[in-house]
Amino acid sequence: MNSSLIQIIYSSASIQGLFLSFLLLRTKINQPANRILAILLIILSGHLILVGFDNREFFLSFPHLSRVSWIIGTLYWPILFLFVQYITQTQPDKIWKSLWLFIPFLVLLMIMMPYYSMGAEEKRALLNHFEEASKHDFGWVNQIVSFLHILFQSFMLIYYLRFEKKLLEEYSEVESLRIKWLKSFLILVLSATALAVVSFFARTWHVPVLSQFYSFHFIGVVLLFYWLSYKALTQPVLFGIIKEVLPVPSSAQAVADSEKYKKSTLESKQLASIFEKVKLVLETQQLFLKNDLTLTQLSAAAEIPRHQVSQAINSCYSGNFFDLINDYRIQAFKQLASLPQKKHLSLLGIAQEAGFNSKASFYSVFKKKTGMTPSEYLENQSKAA
């Protein structure tokens, strides 16, 4: 009964993971992060099946699947790290610079290759002595991999925390939501990993009581799948399933800003002066036309500390850094769209010249700021002319 219950729970979670992967692969927004997460969920779904059906009959029927779970885990670290890099936009210019993370997987694959290259009958001969074969599941290979799981998951959480403050200040509203969600995701992944590792070593060392939970040592992964599905339903903007996010009420934003800058010594006149200089730099250098402009780049161009630029914008303007930049971009779009020499360009082409980096963000911001779509705006301008 216990074995059947585990198989039902793990199989259901696997189906849930595969369905969520399908949704992520179909989205047109937030790529390639969504594709990386989809790949991770597909591998995890397969791993859940292998763990759920970890018995003699299953592996005798499918001998080439035996011990595959030994090396699957080493794929999680590089894939998860690439996902974190793309969400935080800290990925290197060249993707090959992150390929070193796959070294543990390649090393372990070489170690296991003599077994994987065996024929089906050879493997069945070993698996017939299932009790003896099971002892190898708790041998030095899986012990080292389990230790490395905790090491790498902790490293990724620390990597995120290193950039968290900067990321939240420099990113747009939707991107900031993803950054906050990422922290919860990494904590849950670390918790699920810790649960699995503790259960593994409890079973390895025959720790009383705790060793009995080994059959459910992947339950944390199951909960992670359902949490991701819940987030996809309640906050689909996180995964690019929808394009827009509800704006934060101005009163709530004002309270947040006052808490953020309550220790600042800058007075209103100083903030106003900084804000005017920031606008001057933006307008003279037309920095808003850069689709990857960040608060750090703006502060460097203005030669003013980043935190002061942020405070000045939030204090003297009815919005944050990205709201200000998008206002300039919308004005630039309107000006460019009125020029005869730009008539050959599509709306997206003009928007990209104005500094927007995607169709989704352009349409979302334009509708939010003007109350109409770009097409409706141009039609109204044409009628007025």
Protein Blocks (a to p, Z undefined) as FASTA:
>chain_A
ZZmmmmmmmmmmmmmmmmmmmmmmmpcghiaklmmmmmmmmmmmmmmmmmmmgcfklmmm
mmmlgoklmmmmmmmmmmmmmmmmmmnopacfblklmmmmmmmmmmmmmmmmmmmmpcfk
lmmmmmmmmmlmmmmmmmmklmmmmmmmmmmmmmmmmmmmmmmmmmmmmpcfklmmmmmm
mmmmmmmmmmmmmmmmmmmmmmmnopghjlmmmmmmmmmmmmmmmmmmmmmmmmmmlnop
ambdcdddfklmmmmmmmmmmmpcbdfklmmmmmmmmmmmmmmnommlpmkbcfklmmmm
nopafklmmmmmmmmpgcdfklmmmmmmmmmmmmmmmpmklmmpcfklmmmmnopabfkl
mmmmmmmmnopafklmmmmmmmmZZ
